[in-house]
Amino acid sequence: MKFRIGYRTIKTSAGAAISIIIAQQLGLHNFVSAGILTILCIQVTKMRSLRTAWDRFLACVMAMPFSALFFEGIAYHPIMIGVLLLFFIPTIVMLKAKDGVVTSSVIILHIYSAGKVTSGLLLNELGVIITGIGVALVMNLYMPSAEKKLDLYRCRIEENFRKIFCELVCYLRRNESDWDGREITETAKWIDEAKILAFRDVENHFLRSENIYYQYFKMREKQFEIIERVLPLVTSLTTSVKQGKMIADFLEELSENIHPGNTALFYIEKLMRMKVEFEEMELPKTREEFEIRAALFQLINEIKQYLILKSSFKGIKQTGILAKTEA
């Protein structure tokens, strides 16, 4: 694994230093804890950072009255720290702020070390909490755009779809293939990675509940499932027939048009016309021909479902990267 410094690492290191400087300049005791809070609150997405910040803030604030109750009300003793955590941790989990347990424990230990709860101590701890979490939220306001990376995944997946269709065409025409199937494993991997990245992009926009790229890759995932079903169906054909070659011509045209500017509805209509043409042809005369014809009809239905999935996708509008009419 090569050495690499990413944008999150830079934000974390810079944020920790800034929060410590601010806390120190404000004259806060235990100012280094502000840096720890910043490090813990910087996350991979804005939404996750906001949720983490809220969990830690709630837990840290709750730690102060708990500490006052147990330490001042009972005793400043190491055993009392364990007793406090015995009640405090389930409370934080019940409040759905379990990510704040570690940071709130730091506040508890600060108060225990002070040996006395005062308003000045509580204000100091509150200042440390607000400084550390506040700097983290500010640092996380910047998130690099994932659009270029998402579009790269789109291009890779579409290219592999073309290659797979071309292999299907070759097999339908010649009933043989030396294809190693590499594009199948690649496509499955790229779709999964693209969906994760697209979902992360949703969490970087507070006012966006869905991502058009995520919908796109979900659509491609469903289409890919159809392709995986089609592969054994095509390879089960042992003899080339006229209908198979007609489907091959159709798939070849489809493979050349997996890009903006081609309507899925157009291909559905063309596919249905071809199906009607098949039905009007002479009936099969042998069992083998009947089985091949049945498999080809099933293949047509699978291709239709593939196209219907695309026709229901509303499209990516920005920058013309994807059009609604893509096949």
Sine and cosine of phi, psi and omega as CSV:
sin_phi,cos_phi,sin_psi,cos_psi,sin_omega,cos_omega
0.00,0.00,0.79,-0.61,-0.05,-1.00
-0.99,0.16,0.48,-0.88,0.02,-1.00
-0.94,0.35,0.76,-0.65,-0.07,-1.00
-0.52,-0.86,0.71,-0.70,0.07,-1.00
-0.94,-0.34,0.93,-0.38,-0.02,-1.00
-1.00,-0.04,0.12,-0.99,-0.04,-1.00
-0.90,0.43,-0.55,0.84,0.01,-1.00
-0.93,0.38,-0.60,0.80,0.04,-1.00
-0.90,0.44,-0.68,0.74,0.00,-1.00
-0.90,0.44,-0.70,0.71,0.01,-1.00
-0.89,0.45,-0.64,0.77,-0.03,-1.00
-0.91,0.41,-0.74,0.67,-0.02,-1.00
-0.91,0.41,-0.68,0.73,0.00,-1.00
-0.92,0.39,-0.68,0.73,-0.02,-1.00
-0.89,0.45,-0.66,0.75,0.01,-1.00
-0.88,0.47,-0.70,0.71,0.00,-1.00
-0.90,0.43,-0.69,0.73,-0.03,-1.00
-0.90,0.44,-0.70,0.71,-0.03,-1.00
-0.91,0.41,-0.60,0.80,0.04,-1.00
-0.92,0.40,-0.67,0.75,0.02,-1.00
-0.88,0.48,-0.72,0.69,-0.01,-1.00
-0.89,0.46,-0.73,0.69,-0.02,-1.00
-0.89,0.45,-0.61,0.79,0.01,-1.00
-0.93,0.36,-0.66,0.75,0.01,-1.00
-0.92,0.39,-0.48,0.88,0.04,-1.00
-0.98,0.19,-0.07,1.00,0.02,-1.00
0.96,0.26,0.44,0.90,-0.01,-1.00
-0.99,0.16,0.64,-0.76,0.12,-0.99
-0.98,0.22,0.41,-0.91,-0.04,-1.00
0.83,0.56,0.62,0.79,-0.09,-1.00
-0.89,0.45,-0.42,0.91,0.00,-1.00
-0.91,0.42,-0.39,0.92,0.02,-1.00
-0.91,0.42,-0.43,0.90,0.07,-1.00
-0.89,0.46,-0.63,0.78,0.04,-1.00
-0.91,0.41,-0.62,0.79,0.03,-1.00
-0.90,0.44,-0.69,0.72,0.03,-1.00
-0.87,0.49,-0.66,0.75,0.01,-1.00
-0.89,0.46,-0.71,0.71,0.00,-1.00
-0.86,0.51,-0.68,0.74,-0.05,-1.00
-0.96,0.29,-0.44,0.90,-0.09,-1.00
-1.00,-0.03,-0.25,0.97,0.05,-1.00
-0.98,0.18,0.89,-0.46,-0.08,-1.00
-0.87,-0.50,-0.01,-1.00,-0.08,-1.00
-0.98,0.22,-0.32,0.95,0.03,-1.00
-0.70,-0.71,0.33,-0.94,0.00,-1.00
-0.90,0.43,-0.70,0.71,-0.03,-1.00
-0.90,0.44,-0.66,0.75,0.00,-1.00
-0.92,0.39,-0.59,0.80,0.05,-1.00
-0.90,0.43,-0.66,0.75,-0.01,-1.00
-0.91,0.41,-0.69,0.73,0.02,-1.00
-0.90,0.43,-0.69,0.72,0.01,-1.00
-0.90,0.45,-0.67,0.74,0.00,-1.00
-0.87,0.48,-0.69,0.72,0.00,-1.00
-0.90,0.43,-0.69,0.73,0.02,-1.00
-0.86,0.51,-0.70,0.71,-0.05,-1.00
-0.94,0.33,-0.63,0.78,0.02,-1.00
-0.90,0.44,-0.73,0.68,-0.01,-1.00
-0.88,0.48,-0.71,0.70,-0.03,-1.00
-0.91,0.42,-0.67,0.75,-0.01,-1.00
-0.91,0.41,-0.67,0.75,0.02,-1.00
-0.91,0.41,-0.65,0.76,0.03,-1.00
-0.91,0.41,-0.48,0.88,-0.03,-1.00
-0.90,0.43,-0.49,0.87,-0.06,-1.00
-0.93,0.37,-0.78,0.62,0.04,-1.00
-0.91,0.41,-0.56,0.83,0.05,-1.00
-0.88,0.47,-0.69,0.72,0.00,-1.00
-0.90,0.44,-0.68,0.73,0.01,-1.00
-0.89,0.46,-0.66,0.75,-0.03,-1.00
-0.91,0.41,-0.73,0.68,-0.09,-1.00
-0.99,0.16,-0.68,0.73,-0.05,-1.00
-0.97,0.24,-0.76,0.65,-0.01,-1.00
-0.97,0.26,-0.60,0.80,-0.05,-1.00
-0.98,0.22,-0.48,0.88,-0.04,-1.00
-0.88,-0.48,-0.96,0.29,-0.01,-1.00
-0.15,-0.99,0.44,-0.90,0.14,-0.99
-1.00,-0.01,1.00,-0.03,-0.04,-1.00
-0.58,-0.82,0.60,-0.80,-0.02,-1.00
-0.80,0.60,-0.58,0.81,0.01,-1.00
-0.89,0.46,-0.53,0.85,-0.04,-1.00
-0.93,0.37,-0.45,0.89,0.07,-1.00
-0.89,0.45,-0.70,0.71,0.03,-1.00
-0.90,0.44,-0.66,0.75,0.02,-1.00
-0.90,0.44,-0.68,0.73,0.02,-1.00
-0.86,0.52,-0.75,0.66,-0.02,-1.00
-0.90,0.44,-0.49,0.87,0.01,-1.00
-0.87,0.49,-0.57,0.82,0.02,-1.00
-0.99,-0.11,-0.53,0.85,-0.10,-1.00
-0.95,0.32,-0.72,0.69,-0.07,-1.00
-0.87,0.49,-0.74,0.68,0.05,-1.00
-0.87,0.49,-0.55,0.84,0.03,-1.00
-0.90,0.43,-0.69,0.72,-0.01,-1.00
-0.92,0.39,-0.63,0.78,0.04,-1.00
-0.90,0.43,-0.64,0.77,0.03,-1.00
-0.89,0.45,-0.57,0.82,0.02,-1.00
-0.99,0.14,0.07,1.00,0.02,-1.00
0.86,0.51,0.66,0.75,0.03,-1.00
-0.79,-0.62,0.63,0.78,-0.10,-1.00
-0.89,0.46,-0.39,0.92,0.03,-1.00
-0.92,0.40,-0.25,0.97,-0.03,-1.00
-1.00,-0.06,0.04,1.00,-0.06,-1.00
-0.88,0.48,-0.72,0.69,-0.06,-1.00
-0.90,0.44,-0.76,0.64,-0.04,-1.00
-0.92,0.40,-0.60,0.80,0.02,-1.00
-0.92,0.39,-0.48,0.88,0.06,-1.00
-0.89,0.45,-0.54,0.84,0.05,-1.00
-0.90,0.43,-0.68,0.73,0.03,-1.00
-0.89,0.45,-0.67,0.74,0.03,-1.00
-0.86,0.51,-0.69,0.72,0.00,-1.00
-0.93,0.36,-0.55,0.83,0.08,-1.00
-0.87,0.49,-0.74,0.68,-0.03,-1.00
-0.92,0.39,-0.63,0.78,0.04,-1.00
-0.89,0.46,-0.68,0.73,-0.01,-1.00
-0.91,0.42,-0.55,0.83,-0.01,-1.00
-0.93,0.38,-0.50,0.87,0.06,-1.00
0.98,0.19,-0.03,1.00,-0.01,-1.00
-0.32,-0.95,0.70,-0.71,0.02,-1.00
-1.00,-0.04,0.87,-0.50,0.06,-1.00
-0.78,-0.63,0.28,-0.96,0.03,-1.00
-0.89,0.45,-0.58,0.81,0.03,-1.00
-0.90,0.44,-0.64,0.77,0.01,-1.00
-0.91,0.41,-0.69,0.72,-0.01,-1.00
-0.91,0.42,-0.64,0.77,0.05,-1.00
-0.91,0.41,-0.60,0.80,0.03,-1.00
-0.89,0.45,-0.72,0.69,-0.01,-1.00
-0.91,0.42,-0.62,0.78,0.04,-1.00
-0.90,0.44,-0.62,0.78,0.04,-1.00
-0.90,0.44,-0.65,0.76,0.04,-1.00
-0.90,0.45,-0.70,0.72,-0.01,-1.00
-0.88,0.47,-0.76,0.65,-0.05,-1.00
-0.90,0.43,-0.64,0.77,0.00,-1.00
-0.90,0.44,-0.77,0.64,-0.04,-1.00
-0.89,0.46,-0.73,0.68,-0.02,-1.00
-0.95,0.32,-0.64,0.77,-0.01,-1.00
-0.88,0.48,-0.70,0.71,0.02,-1.00
-0.89,0.45,-0.65,0.76,0.01,-1.00
-0.87,0.49,-0.68,0.73,0.00,-1.00
-0.91,0.42,-0.63,0.78,0.03,-1.00
-0.91,0.41,-0.70,0.72,0.00,-1.00
-0.89,0.45,-0.53,0.85,-0.05,-1.00
-1.00,0.10,0.00,1.00,0.06,-1.00
-0.91,0.42,-0.45,0.89,0.02,-1.00
-1.00,-0.09,0.83,-0.56,0.12,-0.99
-0.71,-0.70,0.80,-0.60,-0.01,-1.00
-0.89,0.46,0.57,-0.82,0.00,-1.00
-0.92,0.39,0.68,-0.73,0.01,-1.00
-0.99,-0.12,0.04,1.00,-0.13,-0.99
-0.88,0.48,-0.69,0.73,-0.01,-1.00
-0.89,0.45,-0.66,0.75,0.00,-1.00
-0.93,0.38,-0.65,0.76,0.03,-1.00
-0.90,0.44,-0.64,0.77,0.01,-1.00
-0.93,0.36,-0.54,0.84,0.07,-1.00
-0.90,0.43,-0.69,0.73,0.07,-1.00
-0.87,0.49,-0.67,0.74,0.02,-1.00
-0.84,0.54,-0.73,0.68,-0.02,-1.00
-0.90,0.44,-0.67,0.75,0.00,-1.00
-0.90,0.44,-0.71,0.71,-0.03,-1.00
-0.91,0.42,-0.69,0.73,0.02,-1.00
-0.89,0.46,-0.65,0.76,0.01,-1.00
-0.89,0.45,-0.64,0.76,0.03,-1.00
-0.93,0.35,-0.57,0.82,0.10,-1.00
-0.86,0.51,-0.68,0.73,0.02,-1.00
-0.87,0.49,-0.71,0.70,-0.03,-1.00
-0.89,0.45,-0.67,0.75,0.00,-1.00
-0.90,0.43,-0.69,0.72,0.05,-1.00
-0.88,0.48,-0.64,0.77,0.02,-1.00
-0.88,0.47,-0.62,0.79,0.04,-1.00
-0.92,0.39,-0.62,0.79,0.07,-1.00
-0.89,0.45,-0.65,0.76,0.02,-1.00
-0.88,0.48,-0.72,0.69,-0.01,-1.00
-0.87,0.50,-0.68,0.73,-0.03,-1.00
-0.93,0.35,-0.62,0.79,0.01,-1.00
-0.91,0.42,-0.49,0.87,-0.02,-1.00
-1.00,0.06,-0.57,0.82,-0.13,-0.99
-0.88,-0.47,-0.22,0.98,-0.05,-1.00
0.85,0.52,0.55,0.84,0.09,-1.00
-0.38,-0.92,0.43,-0.90,-0.03,-1.00
-0.32,-0.95,0.59,-0.81,0.10,-1.00
-0.93,-0.36,0.38,0.92,-0.03,-1.00
-0.93,0.36,0.70,-0.71,-0.03,-1.00
-1.00,-0.01,-0.10,1.00,0.06,-1.00
0.97,0.26,0.27,0.96,-0.04,-1.00
-0.85,0.53,-0.60,0.80,-0.05,-1.00
-0.90,0.44,-0.43,0.90,0.01,-1.00
-0.91,0.42,-0.79,0.61,-0.01,-1.00
-0.92,0.40,-0.61,0.79,0.03,-1.00
-0.88,0.48,-0.73,0.68,-0.06,-1.00
-0.90,0.44,-0.69,0.73,0.02,-1.00
-0.86,0.51,-0.67,0.74,0.00,-1.00
-0.92,0.40,-0.71,0.71,-0.05,-1.00
-0.92,0.39,-0.60,0.80,0.03,-1.00
-0.90,0.44,-0.70,0.71,0.02,-1.00
-0.88,0.48,-0.72,0.69,-0.01,-1.00
-0.90,0.44,-0.66,0.75,-0.02,-1.00
-0.91,0.42,-0.64,0.77,0.02,-1.00
-0.90,0.44,-0.66,0.75,0.03,-1.00
-0.89,0.46,-0.71,0.70,0.00,-1.00
-0.91,0.42,-0.65,0.76,0.00,-1.00
-0.91,0.41,-0.63,0.78,0.03,-1.00
-0.92,0.40,-0.62,0.78,0.05,-1.00
-0.90,0.44,-0.58,0.81,0.02,-1.00
-0.91,0.41,-0.56,0.83,0.07,-1.00
-0.88,0.48,-0.67,0.75,-0.05,-1.00
-0.96,0.28,-0.09,1.00,0.07,-1.00
-1.00,-0.10,0.09,1.00,0.02,-1.00
-0.77,-0.64,0.93,-0.36,-0.08,-1.00
-0.90,0.44,-0.52,0.85,-0.09,-1.00
-0.99,-0.16,0.15,0.99,-0.03,-1.00
-0.91,-0.41,0.85,-0.52,-0.02,-1.00
-0.99,-0.11,-0.19,0.98,0.01,-1.00
-0.55,-0.83,0.28,-0.96,-0.05,-1.00
-0.77,-0.63,0.81,-0.59,-0.06,-1.00
-0.90,0.44,-0.53,0.85,0.06,-1.00
-0.92,0.40,-0.65,0.76,0.01,-1.00
-0.88,0.48,-0.69,0.73,0.05,-1.00
-0.87,0.49,-0.65,0.76,-0.01,-1.00
-0.88,0.47,-0.74,0.67,-0.04,-1.00
-0.94,0.34,-0.49,0.87,0.11,-0.99
-0.91,0.42,-0.64,0.77,0.05,-1.00
-0.90,0.45,-0.70,0.71,0.02,-1.00
-0.91,0.43,-0.55,0.83,0.03,-1.00
-0.89,0.45,-0.69,0.72,0.02,-1.00
-0.92,0.39,-0.63,0.78,0.07,-1.00
-0.90,0.44,-0.62,0.78,-0.01,-1.00
-0.91,0.41,-0.58,0.82,0.07,-1.00
-0.88,0.48,-0.62,0.79,0.05,-1.00
-0.91,0.41,-0.69,0.73,0.02,-1.00
-0.86,0.51,-0.66,0.75,0.01,-1.00
-0.91,0.42,-0.53,0.85,0.07,-1.00
-0.96,0.28,-0.55,0.84,-0.06,-1.00
-0.95,0.32,-0.58,0.81,-0.09,-1.00
-0.82,0.58,-0.81,0.58,0.03,-1.00
-0.91,0.41,-0.47,0.88,0.03,-1.00
-0.90,0.43,-0.71,0.71,0.00,-1.00
-0.94,0.35,-0.69,0.73,-0.04,-1.00
-0.94,0.34,-0.23,0.97,0.05,-1.00
-0.98,0.20,-0.24,0.97,0.01,-1.00
-0.96,0.27,0.82,-0.58,-0.08,-1.00
-0.98,-0.21,-0.26,0.97,-0.06,-1.00
-0.68,-0.73,0.63,-0.78,0.06,-1.00
-0.98,0.18,0.73,-0.68,0.07,-1.00
-0.79,-0.61,0.22,-0.98,-0.04,-1.00
-0.85,0.52,-0.68,0.73,-0.02,-1.00
-0.89,0.45,-0.61,0.79,0.02,-1.00
-0.90,0.44,-0.64,0.77,0.01,-1.00
-0.94,0.35,-0.53,0.85,0.06,-1.00
-0.92,0.39,-0.66,0.75,0.06,-1.00
-0.91,0.42,-0.60,0.80,0.03,-1.00
-0.88,0.48,-0.69,0.73,0.03,-1.00
-0.88,0.47,-0.64,0.77,0.01,-1.00
-0.91,0.42,-0.73,0.69,-0.01,-1.00
-0.91,0.42,-0.56,0.83,0.04,-1.00
-0.90,0.44,-0.69,0.72,0.04,-1.00
-0.90,0.44,-0.65,0.76,0.01,-1.00
-0.90,0.44,-0.66,0.75,-0.02,-1.00
-0.91,0.42,-0.50,0.87,0.01,-1.00
-0.98,0.19,-0.15,0.99,-0.09,-1.00
-0.82,-0.57,0.53,0.85,0.15,-0.99
-1.00,0.02,0.96,0.29,-0.03,-1.00
-0.25,-0.97,0.21,-0.98,-0.02,-1.00
-0.86,0.52,0.63,-0.78,0.12,-0.99
0.95,-0.33,0.07,1.00,-0.01,-1.00
-0.81,-0.58,0.74,-0.68,-0.08,-1.00
-1.00,0.03,0.74,-0.67,0.08,-1.00
-0.91,0.41,-0.59,0.80,0.00,-1.00
-0.88,0.48,-0.60,0.80,0.03,-1.00
-0.86,0.51,-0.68,0.73,-0.02,-1.00
-0.96,0.29,-0.53,0.85,0.07,-1.00
-0.89,0.46,-0.72,0.70,0.02,-1.00
-0.89,0.46,-0.66,0.75,0.00,-1.00
-0.91,0.41,-0.62,0.78,0.02,-1.00
-0.91,0.42,-0.66,0.75,0.00,-1.00
-0.92,0.40,-0.59,0.81,0.06,-1.00
-0.90,0.43,-0.63,0.78,0.02,-1.00
-0.92,0.39,-0.60,0.80,0.03,-1.00
-0.90,0.44,-0.69,0.73,0.04,-1.00
-0.88,0.48,-0.64,0.77,0.01,-1.00
-0.89,0.46,-0.64,0.77,0.04,-1.00
-0.88,0.48,-0.69,0.73,-0.05,-1.00
-0.91,0.43,-0.44,0.90,-0.02,-1.00
-1.00,0.04,-0.12,0.99,0.01,-1.00
-0.97,0.24,0.22,-0.98,0.01,-1.00
-0.87,0.50,0.65,-0.76,-0.03,-1.00
-0.91,0.41,0.48,-0.88,0.03,-1.00
-0.90,0.43,0.56,-0.83,-0.08,-1.00
-0.98,-0.21,-0.38,0.93,0.00,-1.00
-0.86,-0.51,0.27,-0.96,0.01,-1.00
-0.88,0.47,-0.67,0.75,-0.02,-1.00
-0.89,0.46,-0.69,0.72,0.01,-1.00
-0.91,0.42,-0.59,0.80,0.03,-1.00
-0.90,0.44,-0.70,0.72,-0.01,-1.00
-0.91,0.42,-0.63,0.78,0.03,-1.00
-0.91,0.42,-0.69,0.72,0.00,-1.00
-0.89,0.45,-0.64,0.76,0.02,-1.00
-0.90,0.44,-0.66,0.75,0.02,-1.00
-0.90,0.43,-0.61,0.79,0.00,-1.00
-0.93,0.37,-0.59,0.81,0.07,-1.00
-0.91,0.42,-0.64,0.77,0.06,-1.00
-0.90,0.44,-0.62,0.78,0.03,-1.00
-0.88,0.47,-0.67,0.74,0.03,-1.00
-0.87,0.49,-0.68,0.73,0.00,-1.00
-0.90,0.43,-0.61,0.79,0.03,-1.00
-0.92,0.40,-0.67,0.75,0.01,-1.00
-0.91,0.42,-0.60,0.80,0.03,-1.00
-0.88,0.47,-0.70,0.71,0.02,-1.00
-0.89,0.45,-0.61,0.79,0.06,-1.00
-0.85,0.53,-0.71,0.70,-0.03,-1.00
-0.96,0.28,-0.57,0.82,0.03,-1.00
-0.89,0.46,-0.64,0.77,0.04,-1.00
-0.85,0.53,-0.67,0.74,0.00,-1.00
-0.95,0.32,-0.62,0.78,-0.05,-1.00
-0.92,0.40,-0.42,0.91,0.00,-1.00
-1.00,0.07,-0.12,0.99,0.00,-1.00
-0.99,0.14,0.75,-0.66,-0.13,-0.99
-0.98,0.19,-0.20,0.98,0.13,-0.99
1.00,-0.07,0.35,-0.94,0.07,-1.00
-0.98,-0.18,0.88,-0.48,-0.13,-0.99
-1.00,0.04,-0.59,0.81,-0.16,-0.99
-0.93,0.37,0.62,-0.78,0.10,-0.99
0.81,0.59,0.21,0.98,0.05,-1.00
0.91,0.42,0.37,0.93,-0.05,-1.00
-0.90,0.43,-0.70,0.72,0.06,-1.00
-0.74,-0.68,0.63,-0.77,0.07,-1.00
-0.97,-0.25,0.35,-0.94,0.00,-1.00
-0.90,0.44,-0.42,0.91,-0.14,-0.99
-1.00,0.03,0.18,0.98,-0.05,-1.00
-0.91,0.42,0.57,-0.82,-0.02,-1.00
-0.99,0.12,0.00,0.00,0.00,0.00
